[in-house]
């Protein structure tokens, strides 16, 4: 059976089909085919999916720890955030959410929650409910009919319908936008894209995260242009490396030994269709570290010049504590918190520029718990096609050697701030420091 699907139906829920919170417990696991069934024909696509975060949305180490150790425990202690116990699963374990299996069994129990964002979940989504895609407000219609991006597709196993919704960023936005119970956008990757230049040019999320190539979509099909199910993003070094271009220059090439050097660093987001960092901004940290090395090999750290905007203190590395609201879930009301940044552990790191947006709990404390976010700090991330210029003014030290001084900038990225990872015993693979880019310049010191 071959059908077409009208674009007008994208935003229209099928009669009686619940979406978002209302879909909790509305289906059963048996309504959805297992990924292994799909693999029998779609072998290449299946293997791509197994290497993506879509297949690990529930089993991934940090997500498991955050959900069970913080979210569920917090939900059981505070009524206002009680919905997070089920709600996290709407995107991370949607079949468990639909089946009402919340909290799901731990990943080591190997339940169907481990299928995470599975083939049949995405290919049964017909649209979304409401005006804005967010908080898993997708509409799923499981059964023999599968939604796809192409017309005229024939399968011996299922019926197929062309649904243009699957080609749009709105499809992604149903999970890549999230609003906290306080009405704060705590994930807004889709909205960032929609407000940026790429949306206006017709470039959608799938163009970068599911690039097309000549391939077979199934064993029995002829080669054609097929969207690769890579979903590569913040967990893919190849996607991260070079995502921000970095250049730098001194204002003067020759500086007297008792003078002052001024160095500018330019950072340009020429690759990403959303802000960087994006997604789980409460967890993620990207920072610029600049050093100067004189002709005798002595090394100095250069702190960034403050710009004076409100909330800037959260964007300059400091040795301060934060994340005290983790104590709610841990039943430690006097929990002092942990080091805020993890890059300011000694004097060599204090003063690095951090590109982030701080999240604050109802008590005004910085938090990594998006469900407990009541307000946001200054948004000091790098938007699509945006350039930020950071200035480093350095009074030359008395013991600097004459001659050439090499200045180096390194832009680093971590998916989770190190002190939180250490405190919660998150496996080390989640806090690998990825070097996004580097740049260098020089100046001469003379008598």
C-alpha positions as CSV (number, residue, x, y, z in Angstrom):
1,X,0.0,0.0,0.0
2,X,1.4,3.4,-1.0
3,X,0.0,6.7,0.2
4,X,0.8,10.4,0.3
5,X,0.5,12.6,3.4
6,X,-0.7,16.2,3.2
7,X,1.6,18.9,4.8
8,X,-1.5,20.3,6.5
9,X,-1.6,17.3,8.7
10,X,1.8,18.0,10.3
11,X,0.2,20.0,13.1
12,X,-3.0,18.0,13.4
13,X,-3.3,15.2,16.0
14,X,-5.3,12.2,14.8
15,X,-8.6,12.1,16.6
16,X,-8.2,10.7,20.1
17,X,-4.4,10.3,19.7
18,X,-2.6,11.7,22.8
19,X,0.7,13.5,22.7
20,X,3.2,14.8,25.2
21,X,2.4,14.1,28.9
22,X,-1.1,12.8,27.9
23,X,0.5,9.9,26.0
24,X,1.9,8.3,29.2
25,X,0.7,4.7,29.3
26,X,-1.4,5.0,26.2
27,X,0.4,2.2,24.3
28,X,2.2,-1.0,25.0
29,X,5.7,-2.2,24.0
30,X,4.1,-4.8,21.7
31,X,2.7,-2.0,19.6
32,X,6.2,-1.3,18.3
33,X,8.6,-3.5,16.4
34,X,12.0,-4.1,17.8
35,X,15.0,-2.6,16.0
36,X,16.3,-6.1,15.2
37,X,13.2,-6.7,13.0
38,X,14.1,-3.6,11.0
39,X,17.7,-4.7,10.7
40,X,16.6,-7.8,8.7
41,X,16.1,-5.5,5.7
42,X,17.6,-2.2,6.7
43,X,21.0,-3.6,7.7
44,X,23.2,-0.6,6.8
45,X,20.8,2.0,8.4
46,X,20.4,-0.2,11.5
47,X,24.2,-0.4,12.0
48,X,24.5,3.4,11.7
49,X,21.8,3.8,14.3
50,X,23.5,1.5,16.7
51,X,26.5,3.8,16.8
52,X,24.5,6.9,17.3
53,X,23.3,8.5,20.5
54,X,19.7,7.8,19.4
55,X,20.3,4.1,20.2
56,X,21.9,5.1,23.6
57,X,19.5,7.8,24.8
58,X,18.5,5.6,27.7
59,X,21.6,3.4,28.3
60,X,24.2,6.2,28.1
61,X,26.2,6.4,31.3
62,X,25.6,10.0,32.3
63,X,21.9,9.9,31.3
64,X,21.4,6.9,33.5
65,X,23.2,8.5,36.5
66,X,21.4,11.8,36.1
67,X,18.0,10.2,35.8
68,X,18.2,7.7,38.6
69,X,20.5,9.4,41.1
70,X,19.2,13.0,40.6
71,X,15.9,13.3,38.6
72,X,13.9,10.4,40.1
73,X,15.2,11.0,43.6
74,X,14.3,14.7,43.3
75,X,10.9,13.9,41.9
76,X,10.1,11.8,44.9
77,X,11.0,14.6,47.3
78,X,9.4,17.6,45.6
79,X,5.9,17.6,44.2
80,X,6.5,20.4,41.8
81,X,9.1,18.4,39.8
82,X,7.4,15.0,40.2
83,X,6.6,14.8,36.5
84,X,10.3,14.4,35.6
85,X,10.1,10.8,36.7
86,X,8.0,10.0,33.7
87,X,8.8,13.0,31.5
88,X,12.6,12.3,31.0
89,X,11.5,9.1,29.3
90,X,9.4,10.9,26.7
91,X,12.6,11.5,24.8
92,X,15.1,9.2,26.3
93,X,13.0,6.0,26.5
94,X,9.8,6.8,24.5
95,X,8.5,3.2,24.3
96,X,8.8,2.9,28.1
97,X,7.0,6.2,28.5
98,X,4.2,5.2,26.1
99,X,3.9,1.8,27.9
100,X,3.7,3.6,31.3
101,X,6.8,1.7,32.4
102,X,8.3,4.4,34.5
103,X,10.7,4.5,36.0
104,X,11.9,1.9,33.6
105,X,14.2,-0.9,34.7
106,X,17.9,0.0,34.9
107,X,19.8,-0.6,31.7
108,X,21.6,-3.6,33.0
109,X,18.2,-5.4,33.2
110,X,18.0,-5.2,29.4
111,X,14.4,-4.3,29.1
112,X,12.8,-2.8,26.0
113,X,13.5,0.7,27.4
114,X,17.0,0.0,26.2
115,X,15.9,0.5,22.7
116,X,16.0,4.2,23.4
117,X,14.9,6.2,20.4
118,X,14.1,3.3,18.1
119,X,13.4,2.9,14.4
120,X,9.7,2.2,14.9
121,X,9.2,5.1,17.2
122,X,10.4,7.7,14.7
123,X,8.8,6.1,11.7
124,X,5.4,6.0,13.3
125,X,5.4,9.8,14.1
126,X,2.9,11.6,12.0
127,X,3.3,15.2,13.4
128,X,3.1,17.1,16.6
129,X,0.4,18.6,18.8
130,X,0.2,22.4,19.3
131,X,2.1,25.3,17.7
132,X,5.7,24.6,18.9
133,X,7.5,21.2,18.9
134,X,8.8,20.6,22.4
135,X,8.7,18.2,25.4
136,X,8.0,15.1,23.3
137,X,4.7,16.4,21.9
138,X,5.1,14.1,18.8
139,X,2.1,12.1,17.7
140,X,2.8,8.4,17.2
141,X,0.5,6.1,15.3
142,X,2.0,2.6,15.5
143,X,1.0,-0.2,13.2
144,X,1.7,-1.6,9.7
145,X,1.9,1.8,8.2
146,X,5.3,3.5,8.4
147,X,6.1,7.2,7.9
148,X,9.0,8.0,5.5
149,X,10.5,10.9,3.6
150,X,10.0,9.4,0.1
151,X,7.1,8.6,-2.2
152,X,6.5,5.3,-3.9
153,X,8.4,3.1,-1.5
154,X,7.2,-0.5,-1.5
155,X,8.1,-3.0,1.3
156,X,7.2,-6.6,1.7
157,X,6.9,-6.2,5.4
158,X,5.0,-2.9,5.9
159,X,3.0,-0.3,4.2
160,X,4.6,3.1,3.5
161,X,3.4,6.7,3.5
162,X,5.4,9.8,2.4
163,X,5.3,12.3,5.2
164,X,7.2,15.5,4.6
165,X,7.2,16.3,8.3
166,X,10.1,13.8,8.8
167,X,12.2,16.1,6.6
168,X,11.7,19.2,8.7
169,X,13.5,20.6,11.8
170,X,10.1,20.6,13.6
171,X,10.4,16.8,13.7
172,X,13.6,17.1,15.6
173,X,12.3,19.9,17.8
174,X,9.8,17.6,19.5
175,X,12.7,16.4,21.7
176,X,15.4,19.0,21.0
177,X,13.3,21.7,22.6
178,X,12.5,21.4,26.3
179,X,10.7,23.7,28.7
180,X,11.0,23.3,32.5
181,X,8.0,23.4,34.8
182,X,8.9,27.0,35.5
183,X,8.3,28.0,31.8
184,X,12.0,28.3,31.0
185,X,13.5,26.9,27.7
186,X,16.2,24.6,29.0
187,X,16.8,23.0,25.7
188,X,16.3,25.1,22.5
189,X,18.5,23.7,19.7
190,X,15.5,23.7,17.3
191,X,14.5,27.2,18.3
192,X,18.1,28.5,17.9
193,X,18.1,27.0,14.4
194,X,14.8,28.5,13.5
195,X,15.9,32.0,14.7
196,X,19.1,31.7,12.7
197,X,20.2,32.2,9.1
198,X,20.0,28.5,8.0
199,X,16.3,28.2,8.6
200,X,15.7,31.2,6.4
201,X,17.7,29.5,3.6
202,X,15.8,26.2,3.9
203,X,18.6,24.3,5.5
204,X,17.2,21.8,8.0
205,X,18.7,19.8,10.9
206,X,18.7,16.6,8.8
207,X,21.0,18.3,6.1
208,X,23.8,18.3,8.6
209,X,23.0,15.5,11.0
210,X,21.6,13.0,8.5
211,X,23.6,13.8,5.3
212,X,22.5,12.1,2.1
213,X,24.7,9.7,0.1
214,X,24.3,7.1,-2.5
215,X,23.4,3.9,-0.7
216,X,20.8,1.2,-0.3
217,X,18.0,1.9,2.1
218,X,17.3,-1.8,2.3
219,X,18.8,-5.0,1.1
220,X,16.4,-5.4,-1.8
221,X,16.6,-1.8,-3.1
222,X,18.7,-0.2,-5.8
223,X,21.3,2.5,-4.8
224,X,19.8,5.9,-4.4
225,X,20.3,9.1,-2.4
226,X,19.6,7.9,1.2
227,X,19.7,10.0,4.4
228,X,22.5,8.4,6.5
229,X,21.2,7.7,10.0
230,X,24.3,9.1,11.8
231,X,22.7,11.7,14.0
232,X,26.3,12.9,14.8
233,X,26.5,15.8,17.1
234,X,28.0,16.7,20.5
235,X,29.3,13.2,21.1
236,X,31.1,13.0,17.8
237,X,34.7,14.3,17.8
238,X,34.6,14.8,14.0
239,X,31.5,17.1,14.4
240,X,33.1,19.0,17.2
241,X,36.6,19.5,15.8
242,X,36.8,22.8,13.9
243,X,33.2,23.7,14.6
244,X,34.4,27.1,15.8
245,X,37.2,28.8,13.9
246,X,39.9,30.5,16.0
247,X,42.3,33.2,14.9
248,X,44.4,35.7,16.9
249,X,46.7,38.7,16.6
250,X,48.6,41.2,18.8
251,X,47.9,44.9,18.5
252,X,51.6,45.5,18.2
253,X,54.4,43.3,17.0
254,X,57.2,45.0,19.0
255,X,56.7,45.8,22.7
256,X,59.3,47.2,25.2
257,X,60.2,44.9,28.1
258,X,58.2,47.2,30.6
259,X,55.2,47.5,28.2
260,X,51.8,45.9,27.8
261,X,50.8,43.4,25.2
262,X,47.2,43.3,23.9
263,X,46.1,40.2,22.0
264,X,42.7,39.7,20.3
265,X,41.2,36.3,19.7
266,X,38.4,35.9,17.1
267,X,36.0,33.0,17.3
268,X,33.7,32.3,14.4
269,X,30.8,29.8,14.3
270,X,30.8,29.1,10.6
271,X,29.7,25.4,10.8
272,X,26.8,25.0,13.3
273,X,23.2,26.0,12.5
274,X,22.6,26.6,16.2
275,X,24.4,28.1,19.1
276,X,27.5,26.4,20.6
277,X,27.3,24.8,23.0
278,X,23.7,23.7,22.5
279,X,21.4,21.0,23.8
280,X,22.2,20.2,27.4
281,X,23.7,23.6,28.0
282,X,23.5,23.2,31.8
283,X,26.0,20.4,31.6
284,X,28.3,21.5,28.8
285,X,31.3,23.8,29.0
286,X,33.5,25.4,26.3
287,X,36.4,27.6,27.3
288,X,39.3,29.5,25.8
289,X,42.7,29.1,27.3
290,X,45.5,31.4,26.3
291,X,49.2,31.2,27.2
292,X,52.4,33.1,26.4
293,X,55.8,31.5,26.1
294,X,59.0,33.6,26.1
295,X,62.2,32.9,24.3
296,X,63.6,31.0,27.3
297,X,60.5,28.7,27.6
298,X,58.8,30.4,30.5
299,X,55.0,30.1,30.3
300,X,52.4,32.5,31.6
301,X,48.6,32.2,31.5
302,X,46.7,35.2,30.2
303,X,43.3,35.9,31.8
304,X,40.6,37.3,29.5
305,X,39.6,41.0,29.8
306,X,36.1,41.5,31.3
307,X,33.5,43.1,29.0
308,X,31.3,44.3,31.8
309,X,27.9,42.7,30.8
310,X,25.4,41.5,33.5
311,X,26.1,38.0,34.6
312,X,29.6,37.9,33.1
313,X,31.1,36.4,36.3
314,X,29.6,33.0,35.2
315,X,31.5,33.2,31.9
316,X,35.0,33.7,33.5
317,X,36.6,30.6,35.1
318,X,36.8,31.0,38.9
319,X,37.4,28.8,41.9
320,X,33.9,28.9,43.3
321,X,31.2,26.4,44.3
322,X,27.9,25.7,42.6
323,X,25.2,23.0,42.0
324,X,24.1,22.9,45.6
325,X,20.6,21.8,44.6
326,X,22.0,18.3,43.9
327,X,21.7,18.0,47.7
328,X,17.9,17.8,47.4
329,X,18.0,14.5,45.5
330,X,20.8,13.2,47.8
331,X,18.9,14.2,50.9
332,X,21.8,16.5,52.0
333,X,20.2,19.8,52.7
334,X,23.5,21.4,53.7
335,X,25.3,20.1,50.6
336,X,28.0,22.8,49.9
337,X,28.2,22.1,46.1
338,X,31.2,21.3,44.0
339,X,33.6,23.5,42.0
340,X,31.6,25.3,39.3
341,X,33.8,25.1,36.2
342,X,36.4,22.5,36.7
343,X,38.9,24.5,34.6
344,X,40.0,26.8,37.4
345,X,41.8,24.3,39.7
346,X,44.9,26.5,40.0
347,X,46.1,30.0,39.2
348,X,47.0,28.9,35.6
349,X,43.3,28.5,34.8
350,X,41.5,31.2,36.7
351,X,40.3,33.8,34.1
352,X,39.7,31.6,31.1
353,X,36.7,32.7,29.1
354,X,33.7,30.3,29.2
355,X,31.1,30.1,26.5
356,X,27.9,29.1,28.3
357,X,24.5,30.1,29.6
358,X,24.1,29.6,33.4
359,X,20.9,27.9,34.7
360,X,19.6,28.9,38.1
361,X,17.3,27.0,40.5
362,X,14.4,28.6,42.5
363,X,16.9,29.8,45.1
364,X,19.1,31.5,42.5
365,X,21.9,28.9,42.7
366,X,23.6,27.6,39.5
367,X,22.2,24.2,38.6
368,X,22.9,21.4,36.2
369,X,19.3,20.0,36.8
370,X,17.3,21.3,33.9
371,X,14.0,20.3,35.5
372,X,14.8,22.5,38.5
373,X,15.6,25.6,36.4
374,X,13.6,28.7,37.2
375,X,15.8,31.3,35.4
376,X,18.7,31.7,33.0
377,X,21.8,33.8,33.1
378,X,23.5,35.7,30.3
379,X,23.6,33.7,27.1
380,X,27.2,33.9,26.2
381,X,27.4,31.2,23.5
382,X,28.4,31.6,19.9
383,X,25.5,31.7,17.5
384,X,25.4,30.6,13.9
385,X,27.7,32.8,11.8
386,X,28.5,34.9,14.9
387,X,32.0,36.1,15.7
388,X,33.1,36.9,19.2
389,X,36.3,38.8,19.9
390,X,38.1,38.2,23.2
391,X,40.8,40.6,24.3
392,X,43.8,39.7,26.6
393,X,45.7,42.6,28.1
394,X,49.0,41.5,29.7
395,X,51.4,43.7,31.5
396,X,54.8,42.1,30.7
397,X,56.4,40.5,33.8
398,X,59.8,41.7,35.0
399,X,61.4,38.3,34.3
400,X,60.3,38.0,30.7
401,X,63.1,37.2,28.3
402,X,63.9,39.5,25.4
403,X,63.0,38.2,22.0
404,X,60.1,36.4,20.4
405,X,57.1,35.5,22.6
406,X,54.7,32.8,21.3
407,X,51.0,33.2,22.2
408,X,48.7,30.3,21.9
409,X,45.0,29.9,22.2
410,X,43.2,26.6,22.7
411,X,39.4,26.2,22.6
412,X,38.3,23.3,24.8
413,X,35.0,21.5,25.2
414,X,33.5,19.0,27.7
415,X,30.1,17.5,27.7
416,X,29.9,17.6,31.5
417,X,31.7,19.8,33.9
418,X,34.5,17.7,35.5
419,X,33.7,18.3,39.2
420,X,30.1,17.1,38.8
421,X,31.3,14.1,36.9
422,X,33.8,13.3,39.7
423,X,31.3,13.8,42.4
424,X,28.7,11.5,40.8
425,X,31.3,9.0,39.6
426,X,30.4,9.4,35.9
427,X,32.6,7.3,33.6
428,X,35.6,9.2,32.2
429,X,34.5,9.0,28.6
430,X,31.9,11.6,29.3
431,X,34.4,14.2,30.3
432,X,37.1,13.8,27.7
433,X,38.4,17.2,26.8
434,X,37.8,17.8,23.1
435,X,40.1,20.4,21.5
436,X,37.7,22.3,19.2
437,X,40.5,24.5,17.7
438,X,43.8,26.3,18.3
439,X,45.5,29.4,17.0
440,X,48.8,31.1,17.6
441,X,50.6,34.4,17.1
442,X,53.7,36.2,18.3
443,X,55.3,39.5,19.3
444,X,58.9,40.6,20.0
445,X,60.1,42.0,23.4
446,X,62.9,44.5,23.2
447,X,65.0,46.5,25.6
